[in-house]
Amino acid sequence: MPEIVNPERILHIADLQDARLDEYLRLSEAHLRMRSDVENGLYIAESTTVVSRAINAGHVPRSFLLAEKHLDQLAQEFARFPDVPIFVGSDEQLQDLVGFHLHRGAMASMNRPEPLNLSEVLERSSRIAILEDIADHTNLGAIMRSASGLGVDAVLITPKCVDPWYRRSARVSMGTVFDLPWVRLTSWPQDINILKAHGYTMLAMELTEDAVSLAEVEMTEGKKFAMILGNEGRGVTEETLSLVDQAVMIPMHREVSSLNVGAASAIAFWELCSSTPK
């Protein structure tokens, strides 16, 4: 087999208490890690696909962690960052370290880029998705994948929404979270006024008495729209609904009241973006 990487770069794990591995410790404890990771300016990319996509989006790795059998899958990424350490361990060591079976090839500890500027994102976009307090990382990843694939220009998330770069969100999104611009809002729902000032018509996906079918809204080219999707349990808050231009819904059959927010988002984004050129 040809040499994939300089052997001197490969650091075989000898001690799971090695301080250099602290960023990977007990990653299954999501609620214990999410806040500190953001404050420390890092996130964990999981799977060779996600690691590669993050790096191709311009993100910079701090270290790599993988089983030796997967070294060849990230050869190009290793070459781009010759000074970044590569930690290699057995499947058992990696499971003991991160807290679950690492069956998707590899991980990397990544530096978080600087947040995007909200006004600049709004100015260059015309179709925006807003995620209000989404609590499940899997749902968030699915929504981001749909948003990216169906043509949403950018995603805004409210202060209580989970992290798009948390490893499960990024993995479910197949790495599309790194290609799609997103901004965390700081004052919700008051920030709706900022979107209105930028010319956006505000829509909220919610079953209200005055909600109209999503298909009835004319998503004409050249007009700006923002679609709000609410929390998995309570939906869009009353305070938010009082500020939007229109509540919309997806007509259902067989006494099914609604769809999971991940499924609903795909339909909403198709309607939102079908009139814009791709």
N, C-alpha and C positions, 0 to 999 in steps of 0.2 A: 504494500500500500504506500502511495506517495506521502511524503511528509506534509501534513495539513497545517501545522503551526509549530513554531520553534518549541521543542520540548522544554526548554528552560522557562517558558511562560506558563506552563501547566503546573498548577499548585494542587497536588493531591491532598485531599483532606485527611489530616491525621488526628485532629482534635476538634470535636464539635463545639467546644467552648472557645475556640479561636475567635478573638474579638472582631476580626475582619469579616466574620460570617454573621455578625449580629443582625444585619439588615434582613437576613433570610429566616430568622428564628420564628417558629410557630406562626407561619403565615395564615393558618386556618383560623386564628383568633382575630377575625376581621375587625370587630368593634374595638379591640384593644390597640390595633395598629393604624387604623385609617387616619385618625387625627394627627398622630405623631409623624406619620410618613409625610403628610402634607406640610406640616410645620418644618420638617427637616429637609424639605425640598427634594424628596425622592418618591419613586413608585417602583413596583416590581412588575416587570413584563414576563408573562408566562407562556411558553411554547416557542419553538423556533420561528414559527410564522409571525407571531406578535413581536418578538424581539427584532426580527428583520424589518418588519414594517415600521416599528418605532424608530429604528436607526435611519431608515430611508426617509423618514419624515423630518430628520434633522436632530433627533434627540440623542443625547450623549450618555453612554453607559458608564457606570462606576465600577462594575465588576460583572463577570459571567459566572453562572453556576450550572453544571450539567454532568450527566454521566458520560464517560469516555466514548461510548458508542455513538454519541451524537455530535462529536467534535466536527465531523466533516460538514454538517448541515449549516454551520455558522462560520465557515472558513473565510468568507468574504468580509463578514462583520469583524472578525478577529483582526484581519489585515488592515482594516480602516482605523482601528484603535490599538496600535501595537503596545501601548503602555498600560492597557487595562488588564488587571489580573483575571485569570481563568481558573476557577476552582472546579476540580473534578473529584467526584466521589462515586461510591457504589450506590446502587438503587436503595439499599438498606440505610446507608448513611444519609442520603438525601431525604428519605422519608422521615428519619429521626430528626433531622434538622428543621424541615419546613412544616412537619406535622401532617403530611398526607403523601400518598404515592405520587411521585412526579412522573406521570405517564405521558406527558406531552413534550418531552425532549429536553427542555432547557429553561432557565430563568436568567434574567439580568436585572441588576439593580440600576435604575436609570435616574439621571438628574431631571427634575421637572423644569421645562422651559418657563420663561417669564409669561405671566397671563397676557392674553390678548386684550387690546383696547376695545371696549364695548362700542363706542361711537364709530370707530373705524370698521368694525365688523358689520354694524347696522347699515353703514353708508354703502358698502360694496355688496350688500345682499338684497334680496327681494322676497325670499321664502325662508322664514325662521320657525324653528320649533322651540317651544319653551316647556321644560319639564319641571312641574311643580311638586317638589317633595317626593320624588320617586324613591322608594325605600329598598327595593330589591336590586342587587347588582346584576342578576341575570336579566331582569326586565330592562334595566338601563342599557346593557350591552346589546340586547335585541333591538331596542329602539334606535340606538346609534347606528347599527348596521342598516336598518331600514332607511333611516334618514340619509345616510351616505349613498346607498344604492339607488334611492328613488329621487335624488336630486335636491334635497334640502340644502340651502346654502350654509347654514350655521345653526348651532343649538345653544340655547341659553338654559342654565340650570339655576334653580333657586337655592338660597343659602342652606336649606335642610336636605337637599337632594344628595344622594350618594355620589361617590367619586367616579367619573368616567374612566380614570386611569387606574382604578383599583384592579388587581390582576384578573378577577373573575369577569368584571365588566369588559375589560379589554379583550379577554380570551373569547367571550361569547360574541363580541362584535367582529371577531376575526381580524382585529387590529385596525378596523376602520375608524376607531376613536382618534387615531393619530393623523388621519387625513382630513377629518372634518373639523372646521373651526368651532370651538365652544368657549363660552365665557360663563363664569359663576357670577350671578347677580348678587348684590350686597344689600338691597333694600326692596324686599318684595311684600306686597304687590305694587308698591309705589313706583317701581321702575317701569311699570306699564306706561307711565306718562312720558318716559324717555323714548320708548318705541313709537308712541303716537306722535311725538315731536319730529321723529324721523319719517313720518308718513305711513306707518304701518296700520292696517286694519287688524284689530285684535279679535281673534276667534278663540272660543273655549269649547273643548269636547266634553259636554256634560248633558245629562238628561234633565232638562228644566222644562217648565211649562211653555216657555217661548222658544225652545230650541227648534231649529229647522234642520231638514236633512242636509247633510254635507254636500250632496250633489246639487242642491239648489243655490249654493253660493257661487257666484260667477268669479272664478279665479282668473281674471283677465290678465294677459301679459302687460307688463308695465306698471301694474299695481302691486303694492307691497302688502304681504299678509304674514301674520304671526299666529301659529296654532299652539294653544296651551293644552297640555295633557296632564291630568291630575294624579294624585297619590292613589296607589292600588286599592286602598280601603275606602277613603272618604271622597275621592274624586277631587274636583276643583273646588277650592274654598269659596264660601259666599262672598267674602271680601273681594276676591279676584273677579268673580262673576259680576259684581256690581260695577266693575271698571271696564269690562270688555265691550266690544261693539255687538257681538252676536254669539249666542251659544249654539253649537251644532251637535248633531248626533248621527249615528249610523242606524238606519231602520233595521229592525231585527224581526225574525220569524219564530214560530213554534214556541212562543212565550219565553224566549231567551231574552233576558233584560239587556245584556251588554256583553262585550268582548273583553278579554284580558287586555291591559293597556299596551302590551307588546304587539298583539295582533291588531288592535284598533289603530295603533300608530302607523302601521304599514298602509292601511286603507286611507287614513287621513293624509299621509304624505303623498300618496299617489294622486289624490284629488288636489292637494295643495300645489303640486309641481307639474301636473300634466299639461298645463297651458304654457309652461315656460320652455324655451328652446334648450336642448341639452347639447 
